[in-house]
Amino acid sequence: MEFAAADPQKILHGGMPAIRFKFPEVLVDRQRREYDRASVSPQIPLQCLAEAGGVLSFKGALVDISVGGIGFLVYDPSITLEPGTVLKGCRIEPDDPSPLILDLEVRYSELVSLADGTRAERSGCRVVSRPETLKQFVEGLSAGDRA
């Protein structure tokens, strides 16, 4: 946590010398992810169903993943994912026959420009439900990153 404080004054606190500041006007707290994410290259297809204010199905591309969350791109400009939106039954379909199915909560979305000039919405999500196979999937990707 960081903060800027003003008006320092020498005081005694419990009989010990101390410094008192005015209460900071701004506090900044940077939260680190609980789990490191493995990059996914090439991107893996993702199919999601959003149920906020109706039902919306869309396709995306997984770009990173951990046991606690994922990051993905959506290329359709008509799809906007607001923070707090719950995505049910998202299917991550790697090259093997069994897809990974997750429930996700959108934490942020932002418009990004990719290296080839394509614009996409990048969203970061928290994993709401963790299937047993998620850890194995992430470890398999991480092992590939180290190779």
CNS distance restraints for C-alpha pairs under 8 A (distance, minus, plus):
assign (resid   1 and name CA) (resid  27 and name CA) 7.26 0.50 0.50
assign (resid   1 and name CA) (resid  28 and name CA) 5.77 0.50 0.50
assign (resid   1 and name CA) (resid  29 and name CA) 4.64 0.50 0.50
assign (resid   1 and name CA) (resid  30 and name CA) 6.83 0.50 0.50
assign (resid   2 and name CA) (resid  27 and name CA) 6.19 0.50 0.50
assign (resid   2 and name CA) (resid  28 and name CA) 5.24 0.50 0.50
assign (resid   2 and name CA) (resid  29 and name CA) 6.53 0.50 0.50
assign (resid   3 and name CA) (resid  24 and name CA) 6.36 0.50 0.50
assign (resid   3 and name CA) (resid  26 and name CA) 6.22 0.50 0.50
assign (resid   3 and name CA) (resid  27 and name CA) 4.98 0.50 0.50
assign (resid   3 and name CA) (resid  28 and name CA) 6.27 0.50 0.50
assign (resid   4 and name CA) (resid  24 and name CA) 5.89 0.50 0.50
assign (resid   4 and name CA) (resid  25 and name CA) 7.55 0.50 0.50
assign (resid   4 and name CA) (resid  26 and name CA) 7.03 0.50 0.50
assign (resid   4 and name CA) (resid  27 and name CA) 7.74 0.50 0.50
assign (resid   5 and name CA) (resid  21 and name CA) 5.91 0.50 0.50
assign (resid   5 and name CA) (resid  22 and name CA) 6.11 0.50 0.50
assign (resid   5 and name CA) (resid  23 and name CA) 6.60 0.50 0.50
assign (resid   5 and name CA) (resid  24 and name CA) 4.91 0.50 0.50
assign (resid   5 and name CA) (resid  25 and name CA) 7.64 0.50 0.50
assign (resid   6 and name CA) (resid  21 and name CA) 5.76 0.50 0.50
assign (resid   6 and name CA) (resid  22 and name CA) 5.57 0.50 0.50
assign (resid   6 and name CA) (resid  23 and name CA) 7.85 0.50 0.50
assign (resid   6 and name CA) (resid  24 and name CA) 7.28 0.50 0.50
assign (resid   7 and name CA) (resid  20 and name CA) 8.00 0.50 0.50
assign (resid   7 and name CA) (resid  21 and name CA) 5.55 0.50 0.50
assign (resid   7 and name CA) (resid  22 and name CA) 6.00 0.50 0.50
assign (resid   8 and name CA) (resid  19 and name CA) 6.21 0.50 0.50
assign (resid   8 and name CA) (resid  20 and name CA) 5.56 0.50 0.50
assign (resid   8 and name CA) (resid  21 and name CA) 4.65 0.50 0.50
assign (resid   8 and name CA) (resid  22 and name CA) 7.30 0.50 0.50
assign (resid   9 and name CA) (resid  19 and name CA) 5.47 0.50 0.50
assign (resid   9 and name CA) (resid  20 and name CA) 5.19 0.50 0.50
assign (resid   9 and name CA) (resid  21 and name CA) 6.53 0.50 0.50
assign (resid  10 and name CA) (resid  17 and name CA) 7.12 0.50 0.50
assign (resid  10 and name CA) (resid  18 and name CA) 5.98 0.50 0.50
assign (resid  10 and name CA) (resid  19 and name CA) 4.76 0.50 0.50
assign (resid  10 and name CA) (resid  20 and name CA) 6.48 0.50 0.50
assign (resid  11 and name CA) (resid  17 and name CA) 5.91 0.50 0.50
assign (resid  11 and name CA) (resid  18 and name CA) 5.30 0.50 0.50
assign (resid  11 and name CA) (resid  19 and name CA) 5.77 0.50 0.50
assign (resid  11 and name CA) (resid  20 and name CA) 6.62 0.50 0.50
assign (resid  12 and name CA) (resid  16 and name CA) 5.20 0.50 0.50
assign (resid  12 and name CA) (resid  17 and name CA) 4.58 0.50 0.50
assign (resid  12 and name CA) (resid  18 and name CA) 5.63 0.50 0.50
assign (resid  13 and name CA) (resid  17 and name CA) 6.28 0.50 0.50
assign (resid  13 and name CA) (resid  18 and name CA) 6.12 0.50 0.50
assign (resid  34 and name CA) (resid  68 and name CA) 7.07 0.50 0.50
assign (resid  35 and name CA) (resid  66 and name CA) 6.10 0.50 0.50
assign (resid  35 and name CA) (resid  67 and name CA) 6.62 0.50 0.50
assign (resid  35 and name CA) (resid  68 and name CA) 6.14 0.50 0.50
assign (resid  36 and name CA) (resid  66 and name CA) 6.19 0.50 0.50
assign (resid  37 and name CA) (resid  64 and name CA) 5.91 0.50 0.50
assign (resid  37 and name CA) (resid  65 and name CA) 4.99 0.50 0.50
assign (resid  37 and name CA) (resid  66 and name CA) 4.49 0.50 0.50
assign (resid  37 and name CA) (resid  69 and name CA) 7.78 0.50 0.50
assign (resid  37 and name CA) (resid  70 and name CA) 7.62 0.50 0.50
assign (resid  38 and name CA) (resid  64 and name CA) 5.39 0.50 0.50
assign (resid  38 and name CA) (resid  65 and name CA) 5.37 0.50 0.50
assign (resid  38 and name CA) (resid  66 and name CA) 6.24 0.50 0.50
assign (resid  38 and name CA) (resid 138 and name CA) 6.86 0.50 0.50
assign (resid  38 and name CA) (resid 141 and name CA) 6.43 0.50 0.50
assign (resid  38 and name CA) (resid 142 and name CA) 5.48 0.50 0.50
assign (resid  38 and name CA) (resid 145 and name CA) 7.41 0.50 0.50
assign (resid  39 and name CA) (resid  63 and name CA) 5.96 0.50 0.50
assign (resid  39 and name CA) (resid  64 and name CA) 4.31 0.50 0.50
assign (resid  39 and name CA) (resid  65 and name CA) 6.69 0.50 0.50
assign (resid  39 and name CA) (resid 141 and name CA) 7.69 0.50 0.50
assign (resid  39 and name CA) (resid 142 and name CA) 7.83 0.50 0.50
assign (resid  39 and name CA) (resid 145 and name CA) 7.49 0.50 0.50
assign (resid  40 and name CA) (resid  44 and name CA) 7.05 0.50 0.50
assign (resid  40 and name CA) (resid  62 and name CA) 6.75 0.50 0.50
assign (resid  40 and name CA) (resid  63 and name CA) 4.89 0.50 0.50
assign (resid  40 and name CA) (resid  64 and name CA) 5.16 0.50 0.50
assign (resid  40 and name CA) (resid  65 and name CA) 7.43 0.50 0.50
assign (resid  40 and name CA) (resid 141 and name CA) 7.16 0.50 0.50
assign (resid  41 and name CA) (resid  63 and name CA) 6.95 0.50 0.50
assign (resid  43 and name CA) (resid  61 and name CA) 5.59 0.50 0.50
assign (resid  43 and name CA) (resid  62 and name CA) 5.41 0.50 0.50
assign (resid  43 and name CA) (resid  63 and name CA) 5.54 0.50 0.50
assign (resid  44 and name CA) (resid  61 and name CA) 5.53 0.50 0.50
assign (resid  44 and name CA) (resid  62 and name CA) 5.11 0.50 0.50
assign (resid  44 and name CA) (resid  63 and name CA) 7.32 0.50 0.50
assign (resid  44 and name CA) (resid  92 and name CA) 6.96 0.50 0.50
assign (resid  44 and name CA) (resid  93 and name CA) 6.54 0.50 0.50
assign (resid  44 and name CA) (resid  94 and name CA) 5.99 0.50 0.50
assign (resid  45 and name CA) (resid  59 and name CA) 7.28 0.50 0.50
assign (resid  45 and name CA) (resid  60 and name CA) 6.11 0.50 0.50
assign (resid  45 and name CA) (resid  61 and name CA) 4.79 0.50 0.50
assign (resid  45 and name CA) (resid  62 and name CA) 6.23 0.50 0.50
assign (resid  45 and name CA) (resid  92 and name CA) 6.11 0.50 0.50
assign (resid  45 and name CA) (resid  93 and name CA) 5.74 0.50 0.50
assign (resid  45 and name CA) (resid  94 and name CA) 7.28 0.50 0.50
assign (resid  46 and name CA) (resid  59 and name CA) 5.67 0.50 0.50
assign (resid  46 and name CA) (resid  60 and name CA) 4.90 0.50 0.50
assign (resid  46 and name CA) (resid  61 and name CA) 5.37 0.50 0.50
assign (resid  46 and name CA) (resid  62 and name CA) 6.12 0.50 0.50
assign (resid  46 and name CA) (resid  90 and name CA) 6.78 0.50 0.50
assign (resid  46 and name CA) (resid  91 and name CA) 5.57 0.50 0.50
assign (resid  46 and name CA) (resid  92 and name CA) 4.70 0.50 0.50
assign (resid  46 and name CA) (resid  93 and name CA) 6.44 0.50 0.50
assign (resid  47 and name CA) (resid  57 and name CA) 7.38 0.50 0.50
assign (resid  47 and name CA) (resid  58 and name CA) 5.95 0.50 0.50
assign (resid  47 and name CA) (resid  59 and name CA) 4.57 0.50 0.50
assign (resid  47 and name CA) (resid  60 and name CA) 6.27 0.50 0.50
assign (resid  47 and name CA) (resid  90 and name CA) 5.49 0.50 0.50
assign (resid  47 and name CA) (resid  91 and name CA) 5.07 0.50 0.50
assign (resid  47 and name CA) (resid  92 and name CA) 6.72 0.50 0.50
assign (resid  48 and name CA) (resid  57 and name CA) 5.70 0.50 0.50
assign (resid  48 and name CA) (resid  58 and name CA) 5.54 0.50 0.50
assign (resid  48 and name CA) (resid  59 and name CA) 6.37 0.50 0.50
assign (resid  48 and name CA) (resid  60 and name CA) 7.84 0.50 0.50
assign (resid  48 and name CA) (resid  87 and name CA) 6.23 0.50 0.50
assign (resid  48 and name CA) (resid  88 and name CA) 6.71 0.50 0.50
assign (resid  48 and name CA) (resid  89 and name CA) 6.45 0.50 0.50
assign (resid  48 and name CA) (resid  90 and name CA) 4.23 0.50 0.50
assign (resid  48 and name CA) (resid  91 and name CA) 6.43 0.50 0.50
assign (resid  49 and name CA) (resid  55 and name CA) 6.82 0.50 0.50
assign (resid  49 and name CA) (resid  56 and name CA) 5.59 0.50 0.50
assign (resid  49 and name CA) (resid  57 and name CA) 4.40 0.50 0.50
assign (resid  49 and name CA) (resid  58 and name CA) 6.57 0.50 0.50
assign (resid  49 and name CA) (resid  87 and name CA) 5.49 0.50 0.50
assign (resid  49 and name CA) (resid  88 and name CA) 5.47 0.50 0.50
assign (resid  49 and name CA) (resid  89 and name CA) 6.62 0.50 0.50
assign (resid  49 and name CA) (resid  90 and name CA) 6.52 0.50 0.50
assign (resid  50 and name CA) (resid  54 and name CA) 7.76 0.50 0.50
assign (resid  50 and name CA) (resid  55 and name CA) 5.71 0.50 0.50
assign (resid  50 and name CA) (resid  56 and name CA) 5.02 0.50 0.50
assign (resid  50 and name CA) (resid  57 and name CA) 6.27 0.50 0.50
assign (resid  50 and name CA) (resid  85 and name CA) 7.11 0.50 0.50
assign (resid  50 and name CA) (resid  86 and name CA) 6.21 0.50 0.50
assign (resid  50 and name CA) (resid  87 and name CA) 4.56 0.50 0.50
assign (resid  50 and name CA) (resid  88 and name CA) 6.30 0.50 0.50
assign (resid  51 and name CA) (resid  55 and name CA) 4.60 0.50 0.50
assign (resid  51 and name CA) (resid  56 and name CA) 6.43 0.50 0.50
assign (resid  51 and name CA) (resid  85 and name CA) 7.68 0.50 0.50
assign (resid  51 and name CA) (resid  86 and name CA) 6.74 0.50 0.50
assign (resid  51 and name CA) (resid  87 and name CA) 6.77 0.50 0.50
assign (resid  51 and name CA) (resid  88 and name CA) 7.45 0.50 0.50
assign (resid  52 and name CA) (resid  85 and name CA) 6.04 0.50 0.50
assign (resid  52 and name CA) (resid  86 and name CA) 7.01 0.50 0.50
assign (resid  58 and name CA) (resid  79 and name CA) 7.72 0.50 0.50
assign (resid  59 and name CA) (resid  74 and name CA) 6.77 0.50 0.50
assign (resid  60 and name CA) (resid  72 and name CA) 6.44 0.50 0.50
assign (resid  60 and name CA) (resid  73 and name CA) 5.42 0.50 0.50
assign (resid  60 and name CA) (resid  74 and name CA) 4.59 0.50 0.50
assign (resid  60 and name CA) (resid  75 and name CA) 6.94 0.50 0.50
assign (resid  61 and name CA) (resid  72 and name CA) 5.36 0.50 0.50
assign (resid  61 and name CA) (resid  73 and name CA) 5.15 0.50 0.50
assign (resid  61 and name CA) (resid  74 and name CA) 6.65 0.50 0.50
assign (resid  62 and name CA) (resid  70 and name CA) 7.40 0.50 0.50
assign (resid  62 and name CA) (resid  71 and name CA) 6.19 0.50 0.50
assign (resid  62 and name CA) (resid  72 and name CA) 4.30 0.50 0.50
assign (resid  62 and name CA) (resid  73 and name CA) 6.54 0.50 0.50
assign (resid  62 and name CA) (resid  92 and name CA) 7.67 0.50 0.50
assign (resid  63 and name CA) (resid  70 and name CA) 7.74 0.50 0.50
assign (resid  63 and name CA) (resid  71 and name CA) 5.64 0.50 0.50
assign (resid  63 and name CA) (resid  72 and name CA) 5.11 0.50 0.50
assign (resid  63 and name CA) (resid  73 and name CA) 7.09 0.50 0.50
assign (resid  64 and name CA) (resid  70 and name CA) 5.63 0.50 0.50
assign (resid  64 and name CA) (resid  71 and name CA) 5.07 0.50 0.50
assign (resid  64 and name CA) (resid  72 and name CA) 6.91 0.50 0.50
assign (resid  65 and name CA) (resid  69 and name CA) 5.91 0.50 0.50
assign (resid  65 and name CA) (resid  70 and name CA) 4.22 0.50 0.50
assign (resid  65 and name CA) (resid  71 and name CA) 6.30 0.50 0.50
assign (resid  65 and name CA) (resid 138 and name CA) 6.68 0.50 0.50
assign (resid  66 and name CA) (resid  70 and name CA) 6.17 0.50 0.50
assign (resid  66 and name CA) (resid 135 and name CA) 7.85 0.50 0.50
assign (resid  66 and name CA) (resid 138 and name CA) 5.96 0.50 0.50
assign (resid  67 and name CA) (resid 127 and name CA) 7.41 0.50 0.50
assign (resid  67 and name CA) (resid 130 and name CA) 7.44 0.50 0.50
assign (resid  67 and name CA) (resid 134 and name CA) 6.34 0.50 0.50
assign (resid  67 and name CA) (resid 135 and name CA) 5.82 0.50 0.50
assign (resid  67 and name CA) (resid 138 and name CA) 6.85 0.50 0.50
assign (resid  68 and name CA) (resid 126 and name CA) 5.93 0.50 0.50
assign (resid  68 and name CA) (resid 127 and name CA) 5.35 0.50 0.50
assign (resid  69 and name CA) (resid 104 and name CA) 7.91 0.50 0.50
assign (resid  69 and name CA) (resid 124 and name CA) 7.24 0.50 0.50
assign (resid  69 and name CA) (resid 125 and name CA) 5.39 0.50 0.50
assign (resid  69 and name CA) (resid 126 and name CA) 4.31 0.50 0.50
assign (resid  69 and name CA) (resid 127 and name CA) 4.88 0.50 0.50
assign (resid  70 and name CA) (resid 124 and name CA) 5.86 0.50 0.50
assign (resid  70 and name CA) (resid 125 and name CA) 5.38 0.50 0.50
assign (resid  70 and name CA) (resid 126 and name CA) 6.71 0.50 0.50
assign (resid  70 and name CA) (resid 127 and name CA) 7.30 0.50 0.50
assign (resid  71 and name CA) (resid 122 and name CA) 7.00 0.50 0.50
assign (resid  71 and name CA) (resid 123 and name CA) 5.68 0.50 0.50
assign (resid  71 and name CA) (resid 124 and name CA) 4.46 0.50 0.50
assign (resid  71 and name CA) (resid 125 and name CA) 6.32 0.50 0.50
assign (resid  72 and name CA) (resid 122 and name CA) 5.71 0.50 0.50
assign (resid  72 and name CA) (resid 123 and name CA) 5.59 0.50 0.50
assign (resid  72 and name CA) (resid 124 and name CA) 6.73 0.50 0.50
assign (resid  73 and name CA) (resid 120 and name CA) 6.11 0.50 0.50
assign (resid  73 and name CA) (resid 121 and name CA) 5.58 0.50 0.50
assign (resid  73 and name CA) (resid 122 and name CA) 4.57 0.50 0.50
assign (resid  73 and name CA) (resid 123 and name CA) 6.44 0.50 0.50
assign (resid  74 and name CA) (resid  79 and name CA) 7.40 0.50 0.50
assign (resid  74 and name CA) (resid 120 and name CA) 5.63 0.50 0.50
assign (resid  74 and name CA) (resid 121 and name CA) 5.21 0.50 0.50
assign (resid  74 and name CA) (resid 122 and name CA) 6.55 0.50 0.50
assign (resid  74 and name CA) (resid 123 and name CA) 7.97 0.50 0.50
assign (resid  75 and name CA) (resid 119 and name CA) 7.02 0.50 0.50
assign (resid  75 and name CA) (resid 120 and name CA) 4.67 0.50 0.50
assign (resid  75 and name CA) (resid 121 and name CA) 6.51 0.50 0.50
assign (resid  76 and name CA) (resid 120 and name CA) 7.35 0.50 0.50
assign (resid  77 and name CA) (resid 120 and name CA) 7.24 0.50 0.50
assign (resid  77 and name CA) (resid 121 and name CA) 7.71 0.50 0.50
assign (resid  80 and name CA) (resid 109 and name CA) 7.96 0.50 0.50
assign (resid  80 and name CA) (resid 121 and name CA) 7.62 0.50 0.50
assign (resid  81 and name CA) (resid  85 and name CA) 6.71 0.50 0.50
assign (resid  81 and name CA) (resid 106 and name CA) 7.04 0.50 0.50
assign (resid  81 and name CA) (resid 109 and name CA) 6.40 0.50 0.50
assign (resid  81 and name CA) (resid 123 and name CA) 7.49 0.50 0.50
assign (resid  82 and name CA) (resid 106 and name CA) 6.75 0.50 0.50
assign (resid  82 and name CA) (resid 107 and name CA) 7.96 0.50 0.50
assign (resid  82 and name CA) (resid 108 and name CA) 7.03 0.50 0.50
assign (resid  82 and name CA) (resid 109 and name CA) 6.78 0.50 0.50
assign (resid  83 and name CA) (resid 105 and name CA) 7.57 0.50 0.50
assign (resid  83 and name CA) (resid 106 and name CA) 4.86 0.50 0.50
assign (resid  83 and name CA) (resid 107 and name CA) 4.78 0.50 0.50
assign (resid  83 and name CA) (resid 108 and name CA) 5.21 0.50 0.50
assign (resid  83 and name CA) (resid 109 and name CA) 7.09 0.50 0.50
assign (resid  84 and name CA) (resid 105 and name CA) 5.87 0.50 0.50
assign (resid  84 and name CA) (resid 106 and name CA) 5.32 0.50 0.50
assign (resid  84 and name CA) (resid 107 and name CA) 6.23 0.50 0.50
assign (resid  85 and name CA) (resid 105 and name CA) 5.70 0.50 0.50
assign (resid  85 and name CA) (resid 106 and name CA) 5.34 0.50 0.50
assign (resid  86 and name CA) (resid 103 and name CA) 7.22 0.50 0.50
assign (resid  86 and name CA) (resid 104 and name CA) 5.72 0.50 0.50
assign (resid  86 and name CA) (resid 105 and name CA) 4.51 0.50 0.50
assign (resid  86 and name CA) (resid 106 and name CA) 6.44 0.50 0.50
assign (resid  87 and name CA) (resid 103 and name CA) 5.64 0.50 0.50
assign (resid  87 and name CA) (resid 104 and name CA) 5.00 0.50 0.50
assign (resid  87 and name CA) (resid 105 and name CA) 6.12 0.50 0.50
assign (resid  87 and name CA) (resid 106 and name CA) 7.57 0.50 0.50
assign (resid  88 and name CA) (resid 102 and name CA) 6.98 0.50 0.50
assign (resid  88 and name CA) (resid 103 and name CA) 4.60 0.50 0.50
assign (resid  88 and name CA) (resid 104 and name CA) 6.56 0.50 0.50
assign (resid  89 and name CA) (resid 101 and name CA) 5.51 0.50 0.50
assign (resid  89 and name CA) (resid 102 and name CA) 5.30 0.50 0.50
assign (resid  89 and name CA) (resid 103 and name CA) 5.29 0.50 0.50
assign (resid  90 and name CA) (resid 100 and name CA) 7.94 0.50 0.50
assign (resid  90 and name CA) (resid 101 and name CA) 5.34 0.50 0.50
assign (resid  90 and name CA) (resid 102 and name CA) 5.07 0.50 0.50
assign (resid  90 and name CA) (resid 103 and name CA) 6.10 0.50 0.50
assign (resid  90 and name CA) (resid 104 and name CA) 7.47 0.50 0.50
assign (resid  91 and name CA) (resid  99 and name CA) 6.00 0.50 0.50
assign (resid  91 and name CA) (resid 100 and name CA) 5.67 0.50 0.50
assign (resid  91 and name CA) (resid 101 and name CA) 4.64 0.50 0.50
assign (resid  91 and name CA) (resid 102 and name CA) 6.69 0.50 0.50
assign (resid  92 and name CA) (resid  99 and name CA) 5.54 0.50 0.50
assign (resid  92 and name CA) (resid 100 and name CA) 5.02 0.50 0.50
assign (resid  92 and name CA) (resid 101 and name CA) 6.34 0.50 0.50
assign (resid  93 and name CA) (resid  97 and name CA) 7.95 0.50 0.50
assign (resid  93 and name CA) (resid  98 and name CA) 7.36 0.50 0.50
assign (resid  93 and name CA) (resid  99 and name CA) 4.67 0.50 0.50
assign (resid  93 and name CA) (resid 100 and name CA) 6.53 0.50 0.50
assign (resid  94 and name CA) (resid  98 and name CA) 7.92 0.50 0.50
assign (resid  94 and name CA) (resid  99 and name CA) 6.61 0.50 0.50
assign (resid 100 and name CA) (resid 133 and name CA) 7.28 0.50 0.50
assign (resid 100 and name CA) (resid 134 and name CA) 7.11 0.50 0.50
assign (resid 101 and name CA) (resid 131 and name CA) 7.64 0.50 0.50
assign (resid 102 and name CA) (resid 127 and name CA) 6.89 0.50 0.50
assign (resid 102 and name CA) (resid 128 and name CA) 7.46 0.50 0.50
assign (resid 102 and name CA) (resid 129 and name CA) 6.15 0.50 0.50
assign (resid 102 and name CA) (resid 130 and name CA) 6.85 0.50 0.50
assign (resid 102 and name CA) (resid 131 and name CA) 7.27 0.50 0.50
assign (resid 103 and name CA) (resid 127 and name CA) 6.21 0.50 0.50
assign (resid 103 and name CA) (resid 128 and name CA) 5.31 0.50 0.50
assign (resid 103 and name CA) (resid 129 and name CA) 5.49 0.50 0.50
assign (resid 104 and name CA) (resid 125 and name CA) 5.87 0.50 0.50
assign (resid 104 and name CA) (resid 126 and name CA) 5.60 0.50 0.50
assign (resid 104 and name CA) (resid 127 and name CA) 4.70 0.50 0.50
assign (resid 104 and name CA) (resid 128 and name CA) 5.11 0.50 0.50
assign (resid 104 and name CA) (resid 129 and name CA) 7.35 0.50 0.50
assign (resid 105 and name CA) (resid 125 and name CA) 5.25 0.50 0.50
assign (resid 105 and name CA) (resid 126 and name CA) 5.20 0.50 0.50
assign (resid 105 and name CA) (resid 127 and name CA) 6.57 0.50 0.50
assign (resid 105 and name CA) (resid 128 and name CA) 6.43 0.50 0.50
assign (resid 106 and name CA) (resid 123 and name CA) 6.85 0.50 0.50
assign (resid 106 and name CA) (resid 124 and name CA) 6.08 0.50 0.50
assign (resid 106 and name CA) (resid 125 and name CA) 4.36 0.50 0.50
assign (resid 106 and name CA) (resid 126 and name CA) 6.54 0.50 0.50
assign (resid 107 and name CA) (resid 123 and name CA) 7.44 0.50 0.50
assign (resid 107 and name CA) (resid 124 and name CA) 5.65 0.50 0.50
assign (resid 107 and name CA) (resid 125 and name CA) 5.16 0.50 0.50
assign (resid 107 and name CA) (resid 126 and name CA) 6.64 0.50 0.50
assign (resid 108 and name CA) (resid 123 and name CA) 5.59 0.50 0.50
assign (resid 108 and name CA) (resid 124 and name CA) 5.44 0.50 0.50
assign (resid 108 and name CA) (resid 125 and name CA) 7.16 0.50 0.50
assign (resid 109 and name CA) (resid 121 and name CA) 6.41 0.50 0.50
assign (resid 109 and name CA) (resid 122 and name CA) 5.51 0.50 0.50
assign (resid 109 and name CA) (resid 123 and name CA) 4.18 0.50 0.50
assign (resid 109 and name CA) (resid 124 and name CA) 6.51 0.50 0.50
assign (resid 110 and name CA) (resid 121 and name CA) 5.48 0.50 0.50
assign (resid 110 and name CA) (resid 122 and name CA) 5.38 0.50 0.50
assign (resid 110 and name CA) (resid 123 and name CA) 6.52 0.50 0.50
assign (resid 111 and name CA) (resid 119 and name CA) 6.93 0.50 0.50
assign (resid 111 and name CA) (resid 120 and name CA) 5.76 0.50 0.50
assign (resid 111 and name CA) (resid 121 and name CA) 4.42 0.50 0.50
assign (resid 111 and name CA) (resid 122 and name CA) 6.17 0.50 0.50
assign (resid 112 and name CA) (resid 119 and name CA) 5.70 0.50 0.50
assign (resid 112 and name CA) (resid 120 and name CA) 5.52 0.50 0.50
assign (resid 112 and name CA) (resid 121 and name CA) 6.01 0.50 0.50
assign (resid 112 and name CA) (resid 122 and name CA) 6.50 0.50 0.50
assign (resid 113 and name CA) (resid 117 and name CA) 5.81 0.50 0.50
assign (resid 113 and name CA) (resid 118 and name CA) 5.77 0.50 0.50
assign (resid 113 and name CA) (resid 119 and name CA) 4.58 0.50 0.50
assign (resid 113 and name CA) (resid 120 and name CA) 6.56 0.50 0.50
assign (resid 114 and name CA) (resid 118 and name CA) 5.30 0.50 0.50
assign (resid 114 and name CA) (resid 119 and name CA) 6.18 0.50 0.50
assign (resid 114 and name CA) (resid 120 and name CA) 7.51 0.50 0.50
assign (resid 130 and name CA) (resid 134 and name CA) 6.49 0.50 0.50
assign (resid 132 and name CA) (resid 136 and name CA) 7.74 0.50 0.50
assign (resid 133 and name CA) (resid 137 and name CA) 6.13 0.50 0.50
assign (resid 134 and name CA) (resid 138 and name CA) 6.21 0.50 0.50
assign (resid 135 and name CA) (resid 139 and name CA) 6.07 0.50 0.50
assign (resid 136 and name CA) (resid 140 and name CA) 6.08 0.50 0.50
assign (resid 137 and name CA) (resid 141 and name CA) 6.45 0.50 0.50
assign (resid 138 and name CA) (resid 142 and name CA) 6.09 0.50 0.50
assign (resid 139 and name CA) (resid 143 and name CA) 6.05 0.50 0.50
assign (resid 140 and name CA) (resid 144 and name CA) 6.41 0.50 0.50
assign (resid 141 and name CA) (resid 145 and name CA) 6.36 0.50 0.50
assign (resid 142 and name CA) (resid 146 and name CA) 6.46 0.50 0.50
assign (resid 143 and name CA) (resid 147 and name CA) 6.52 0.50 0.50
